[in-house]
Amino acid sequence: MRILLQRTGGFAGISKKAIVDTANLSSEETKELSHLLEAANFFNLPTVINAPSNQADRFQYIFTVEANNQQHTVKVSEVALSGTLKQIIEWVNARGN
C-alpha cells in the first residue's frame, strides 16, 4: 500500500508532500495505517469534500491511496477535515518522506 499526502494553500501558498509505502514499514505500522484508513471509511469518501463556506488562506489536503489494485484520491478543505482524516495526516507526516 502506498499513500501520498499533499498539502497546498495557506497564507504563504507553500506546498508540502509526504509519501508512505508500507513496503518500508513494520507489519504493526502497516496494520495501524490500515485501521486508520478503515476508520475514516477512506475508499468510500467522495473525491472532493468542501467546507460549508469558502475561506481564504486555508489548507487543502489531497490524499491518494493505492492498495489492492485500487486507487482513490480525496481532496478536502482544512475546515472540513474529520477527526479520522486528521489522524491520517499526523500519522503520514510522522513517517513520510
C-alpha positions as CSV (number, residue, x, y, z in Angstrom):
1,M,0.0,0.0,0.0
2,R,1.2,3.5,-0.7
3,I,-0.2,6.8,0.5
4,L,0.6,10.2,-0.9
5,L,-0.4,13.3,1.1
6,Q,-0.2,16.7,-0.3
7,R,-0.9,20.0,1.4
8,T,-1.5,23.1,-0.6
9,G,-2.7,26.7,0.0
10,G,-2.3,28.5,3.3
11,F,-1.2,32.1,3.7
12,A,2.2,31.6,2.0
13,G,0.9,29.1,-0.6
14,I,3.7,26.6,0.2
15,S,3.1,23.0,-0.8
16,K,4.2,20.1,1.3
17,K,4.2,16.4,0.3
18,A,4.7,13.2,2.3
19,I,4.8,9.6,0.9
20,V,4.5,6.4,2.9
21,D,5.0,3.0,1.3
22,T,4.1,0.1,3.5
23,A,6.9,-1.9,1.9
24,N,9.2,0.2,4.1
25,L,7.1,-0.2,7.3
26,S,6.9,-2.8,10.0
27,S,3.8,-5.0,10.0
28,E,2.5,-3.2,13.1
29,E,2.7,0.2,11.3
30,T,1.1,-1.3,8.2
31,K,-1.8,-2.6,10.4
32,E,-2.1,0.8,12.1
33,L,-2.3,2.6,8.8
34,S,-4.9,0.1,7.5
35,H,-7.0,0.7,10.6
36,L,-6.8,4.5,10.2
37,L,-8.0,4.3,6.6
38,E,-10.8,1.9,7.6
39,A,-11.9,4.1,10.5
40,A,-12.1,7.0,8.0
41,N,-14.0,4.8,5.5
42,F,-11.5,6.3,3.1
43,F,-12.3,4.3,0.0
44,N,-16.0,5.3,0.2
45,L,-15.3,9.0,0.7
46,P,-16.2,11.4,-2.2
47,T,-13.3,12.7,-4.3
48,V,-13.9,16.3,-3.1
49,I,-15.0,17.4,0.4
50,N,-15.6,21.1,0.5
51,A,-16.0,23.3,3.5
52,P,-19.5,24.8,4.1
53,S,-18.1,28.2,3.1
54,N,-15.0,29.0,1.2
55,Q,-12.4,30.5,3.5
56,A,-9.2,32.2,2.2
57,D,-5.8,31.1,3.3
58,R,-6.9,27.7,4.4
59,F,-5.0,24.5,3.6
60,Q,-6.3,21.9,1.1
61,Y,-5.2,18.3,1.6
62,I,-5.1,15.7,-1.2
63,F,-4.9,12.1,-0.1
64,T,-4.1,9.4,-2.7
65,V,-4.1,5.8,-1.5
66,E,-3.0,2.9,-3.7
67,A,-3.9,-0.5,-2.2
68,N,-5.0,-3.9,-3.6
69,N,-5.0,-2.8,-7.2
70,Q,-7.2,0.2,-6.5
71,Q,-6.5,3.9,-6.2
72,H,-8.6,6.6,-4.5
73,T,-8.0,10.3,-4.2
74,V,-9.7,12.6,-1.8
75,K,-9.3,16.4,-1.8
76,V,-10.5,18.1,1.4
77,S,-10.5,21.6,2.8
78,E,-8.8,22.1,6.1
79,V,-12.0,23.2,7.8
80,A,-13.9,20.1,6.5
81,L,-11.4,17.6,7.9
82,S,-12.9,14.9,10.0
83,G,-11.0,13.7,13.1
84,T,-10.1,10.4,11.4
85,L,-8.6,12.3,8.4
86,K,-6.6,14.5,10.8
87,Q,-5.2,11.3,12.4
88,I,-4.1,10.1,9.0
89,I,-2.4,13.4,8.3
90,E,-0.5,13.2,11.6
91,W,0.5,9.6,11.0
92,V,1.7,10.1,7.5
93,N,3.6,13.3,8.3
94,A,5.4,11.4,11.2
95,R,6.5,8.6,8.9
96,G,6.6,10.0,5.4
97,N,9.5,11.3,3.4
